[in-house]
Amino acid sequence: MTAEPPEPGAFLESLTDSSLYSIGAYFTDRHPDLVDDVVAQAQAIEDEGLERYAVREEIELERAFQTLMTGLAVRYYKAVAGGAG
């Protein structure tokens, strides 16, 4: 017996069930004017490193991490939502 092929779009739909997707969707919906900024900040953190970024910006490490995760979530949401549309 062979497995049924997956339903078209089922994989993309499954990606929307993640917490990362939910965080990105929430942030994008609530703060559309900040989306580009948070993505740029997250990219800067990735490029520079979490600790160095926090020191340079004179912010707590936890805040830098939250910014990084929010930026990643927004990028994930945009990638999945853009791919589904």
C-alpha positions as CSV (number, residue, x, y, z in Angstrom):
1,M,0.0,0.0,0.0
2,T,1.4,3.4,-0.9
3,A,0.9,6.6,0.9
4,E,-1.4,9.2,-0.5
5,P,0.4,12.3,-2.0
6,P,0.1,15.3,0.3
7,E,-2.6,17.7,-0.5
8,P,-1.4,20.8,-2.5
9,G,-0.6,23.5,0.0
10,A,-0.7,21.2,3.0
11,F,3.0,21.7,3.7
12,L,2.6,25.6,3.6
13,E,-0.4,25.3,5.8
14,S,1.5,23.3,8.4
15,L,4.1,26.1,8.6
16,T,1.5,28.5,9.9
17,D,1.0,26.3,13.0
18,S,4.3,27.3,14.5
19,S,4.9,29.8,17.4
20,L,7.4,31.7,15.2
21,Y,4.7,32.3,12.6
22,S,2.2,33.5,15.2
23,I,4.7,35.9,16.7
24,G,5.6,37.3,13.3
25,A,2.0,37.6,12.3
26,Y,1.1,39.4,15.6
27,F,4.0,41.8,15.4
28,T,3.3,42.6,11.7
29,D,-0.4,43.2,12.4
30,R,0.1,45.3,15.5
31,H,3.2,47.3,14.4
32,P,3.3,47.5,10.6
33,D,5.3,50.7,10.8
34,L,8.1,48.9,12.8
35,V,8.5,45.8,10.6
36,D,11.3,47.1,8.5
37,D,13.2,48.4,11.5
38,V,13.0,45.2,13.5
39,V,14.1,43.1,10.6
40,A,17.0,45.5,10.0
41,Q,18.0,45.4,13.7
42,A,17.7,41.6,13.7
43,Q,20.0,41.5,10.7
44,A,22.5,43.8,12.4
45,I,22.4,41.4,15.5
46,E,23.1,38.4,13.2
47,D,25.9,40.2,11.5
48,E,27.6,41.6,14.6
49,G,26.7,39.0,17.2
50,L,24.3,39.3,20.1
51,E,26.7,40.4,22.8
52,R,28.6,42.9,20.7
53,Y,25.3,44.4,19.5
54,A,23.9,44.8,23.0
55,V,27.1,46.4,24.2
56,R,27.3,48.8,21.2
57,E,23.6,49.8,21.6
58,E,23.9,49.9,25.4
59,I,20.9,47.6,25.9
60,E,20.5,44.5,28.0
61,L,21.4,41.2,26.4
62,E,17.8,40.0,26.8
63,R,16.4,42.9,25.0
64,A,18.8,42.3,22.1
65,F,17.7,38.7,22.0
66,Q,14.0,39.6,22.0
67,T,14.7,41.9,19.1
68,L,16.6,39.2,17.2
69,M,13.8,36.7,17.8
70,T,11.1,39.2,16.8
71,G,12.9,40.0,13.6
72,L,13.4,36.3,12.8
73,A,9.7,35.7,13.4
74,V,8.7,38.6,11.1
75,R,10.9,37.3,8.4
76,Y,9.5,33.8,8.8
77,Y,6.0,35.0,8.7
78,K,6.6,37.1,5.6
79,A,8.3,34.2,3.8
80,V,5.5,31.8,4.6
81,A,2.6,34.3,4.0
82,G,4.3,35.6,0.8
83,G,4.7,32.0,-0.4
84,A,1.1,31.1,0.3
85,G,-0.3,34.1,-1.6
